[in-house]
């Protein structure tokens, strides 16, 4: 989809930067989960997040193919590049931009009011 020279260099630099961003984001999200999830729930949280994340791959492929057929592959790549380039606006316009400090760990679970169960 690109020619040799500046276009190829720009593509390679962009792909490298996206790869670095994804790697850093994976580290941050993994650390966040391990810090804030109760240990007994961590497996469920990770499995659910991975299922949701990986389920979007075939959906994105299908929608990308439909868009490519509808407007042409080069135009579809341009549209999606613009969408990805503007995706940072989701965070800027969300309440997350006002968050500066997060708790250091998850809140411990409260003990049941009735106390521990006695064996029968």
C-alpha positions as semicolon CSV with decimal commas, in nm:
position;residue;x (nm);y (nm);z (nm)
1;X;0,000;0,000;0,000
2;X;0,303;0,230;0,010
3;X;0,596;0,294;-0,218
4;X;0,965;0,267;-0,145
5;X;1,129;0,572;0,004
6;X;0,970;0,823;0,240
7;X;0,631;0,646;0,250
8;X;0,788;0,318;0,353
9;X;1,005;0,491;0,613
10;X;0,703;0,670;0,757
11;X;0,508;0,344;0,770
12;X;0,793;0,161;0,946
13;X;0,836;0,441;1,201
14;X;0,462;0,450;1,269
15;X;0,440;0,072;1,306
16;X;0,737;0,078;1,546
17;X;0,577;0,351;1,759
18;X;0,244;0,169;1,769
19;X;0,425;-0,148;1,878
20;X;0,602;0,041;2,157
21;X;0,272;0,196;2,267
22;X;0,096;-0,141;2,276
23;X;0,380;-0,295;2,476
24;X;0,378;-0,015;2,732
25;X;-0,001;-0,026;2,757
26;X;0,007;-0,403;2,819
27;X;0,256;-0,354;3,102
28;X;0,051;-0,076;3,261
29;X;-0,278;-0,267;3,233
30;X;-0,123;-0,588;3,368
31;X;0,030;-0,406;3,662
32;X;-0,300;-0,228;3,729
33;X;-0,491;-0,556;3,734
34;X;-0,242;-0,723;3,966
35;X;-0,248;-0,428;4,204
36;X;-0,620;-0,355;4,219
37;X;-0,789;-0,694;4,176
38;X;-0,838;-0,913;4,478
39;X;-0,608;-1,214;4,432
40;X;-0,901;-1,459;4,427
41;X;-1,057;-1,269;4,132
42;X;-0,744;-1,206;3,925
43;X;-0,777;-1,514;3,704
44;X;-1,138;-1,432;3,619
45;X;-1,060;-1,068;3,546
46;X;-0,765;-1,152;3,319
47;X;-0,959;-1,426;3,136
48;X;-1,260;-1,199;3,081
49;X;-1,047;-0,909;2,957
50;X;-0,854;-1,133;2,717
51;X;-1,176;-1,289;2,585
52;X;-1,325;-0,945;2,516
53;X;-0,999;-0,815;2,366
54;X;-0,941;-1,115;2,139
55;X;-1,306;-1,130;2,035
56;X;-1,271;-0,792;1,866
57;X;-1,002;-0,916;1,626
58;X;-1,232;-1,113;1,392
59;X;-1,498;-0,843;1,419
60;X;-1,244;-0,576;1,320
61;X;-1,124;-0,791;1,030
62;X;-1,477;-0,838;0,904
63;X;-1,564;-0,470;0,933
64;X;-1,232;-0,370;0,773
65;X;-1,302;-0,599;0,478
66;X;-1,651;-0,456;0,435
67;X;-1,517;-0,100;0,453
68;X;-1,239;-0,187;0,207
69;X;-1,490;-0,330;-0,040
70;X;-1,720;-0,029;0,001
71;X;-1,470;0,256;-0,040
72;X;-1,150;0,091;-0,161
73;X;-0,860;-0,042;0,040
74;X;-0,642;0,267;0,029
75;X;-0,933;0,489;0,140
76;X;-1,027;0,240;0,413
77;X;-0,668;0,247;0,544
78;X;-0,677;0,628;0,546
79;X;-1,007;0,632;0,736
80;X;-0,884;0,385;0,995
81;X;-0,552;0,567;1,034
82;X;-0,748;0,883;1,112
83;X;-0,965;0,698;1,365
84;X;-0,661;0,553;1,541
85;X;-0,479;0,887;1,533
86;X;-0,774;1,054;1,707
87;X;-0,836;0,776;1,961
88;X;-0,648;0,968;2,233
89;X;-0,947;1,202;2,246
90;X;-1,143;0,930;2,427
91;X;-0,919;0,973;2,731
92;X;-0,893;1,350;2,706
93;X;-1,269;1,393;2,700
94;X;-1,343;1,133;2,969
95;X;-1,347;1,178;3,348
96;X;-1,012;0,991;3,359
97;X;-0,826;1,308;3,266
98;X;-0,911;1,450;3,609
99;X;-0,774;1,146;3,791
100;X;-0,424;1,200;3,923
101;X;-0,396;0,953;4,209
102;X;-0,525;0,601;4,238
103;X;-0,538;0,393;4,554
104;X;-0,224;0,191;4,613
105;X;-0,408;-0,142;4,646
106;X;-0,756;-0,286;4,623
107;X;-0,991;-0,243;4,916
108;X;-0,988;-0,550;5,142
109;X;-1,316;-0,735;5,153
110;X;-1,534;-0,682;5,459
111;X;-1,583;-0,980;5,687
112;X;-1,937;-1,113;5,708
113;X;-2,139;-0,952;5,986
114;X;-2,234;-1,290;6,131
115;X;-1,870;-1,390;6,178
116;X;-1,696;-1,712;6,075
117;X;-1,909;-2,020;6,029
118;X;-1,866;-2,293;6,285
119;X;-1,826;-2,653;6,167
120;X;-2,128;-2,873;6,250
